[in-house]
Amino acid sequence: ARFEFDDAVQEQLQSFNEVRRAPEQLRRLAVYANGEPVGGILLRLVKVPVLGLTISSSRWGPVWRRSGKAASIETLEMVLRAVTDEVCRRNKGSLMIMPRPDPDFQDAPVEALQRIGFRGMAPLANPLRYFARVDLSPDDLRANFSQKWRYNLKKAEAAGLKTELVEGEAGLQEILDLYHEMLARKKFVDYSPIDTLAHRLSSPLERLRPRMFVTRKDGVPLAMAVVDCCGDTASYLYGATADDALPTRAGYALQWGVLRHLSHDPAMRWYALGGAGSATGPLHQFKRGLVGK
């Protein structure tokens, strides 16, 4: 049997992690209650030579919100206690968990970890994370944007920009071409895991395959986005723009196309846009305007 979790994310998928790490560096734990699976976690085993120990680390785990079941913090805490007992008590190991930002549960996951005995690490310099509601009609989505965001979107539409979902080898190549062109132009040092994309797209389960979007003007690609959709929160994974993207406001047309697509998927509730680096810069203004009300 296959069980689905609404809080599934790329970082907790085997298909993502197995490309980046050897099998012995990964550990998967499932938690059962009364014979039923209630959650699970994928751990990365990280050796710290200076301290002579191995830390079991989880980014954005565990998963604990079963599809079709009411979610409760009690379930999350039960899963966390079971994982902690296995890793820290039975195996005398060290465990580090970075809980996933969650617009529905806010600080509850952090508070659950603190009740169990976890200690917080240094806070992020800018902890803001941006989430847009997508379980709305296209009209309501558009009305939710800030006034300036709507203005820029109208400009993009007037410029004749069109956004579409792309698939297969041709779609992947178009995405990678735009991405590498941007890296060369901006001279970025790339630390992203985009090298895992081809493997993830080959998953036999459609829900685990990221979705790729390209915005074009007169057939010429100007911007792209890769979006993860394996749970009820879509996540912006990778993006890139061409030289001519800024004057045509291609970023606005791109994200509007993504949002409209997500709004037609009944499984989707949120669109996670990540952080912005600064609470005052242009990226913050863009994401804040998209998140809107």
Buried (B, 14 or more C-beta within 10 A) or exposed (E): EEBBBBBBBBBBBEBBBBBEEEEEBBBEBBBEEEEEBBBBBBBBBBEEEEEEEBBBBBBBBBBBBBEEEEBEBEBBBBBBBBBBEBBBEEEEBBBBBBBBBBBBBEEBBBEBBEEBEBEEEEEEEBEBBBBBBBBBEEEEBBEBBBEEBBEBBEBBBEBEBBBEEBEEEEBBEBBBBBBEBBBEEEEEEEEEBBEBBEEBBEBEEEEBBBBBBBBBBEEEBBBBBBBBBBBBBBBBBBBBBBEEBEEBBBBBBBBBBBBBBBBEBEBBBBBBBBBBEEEEEEBBBBBBBBBBE
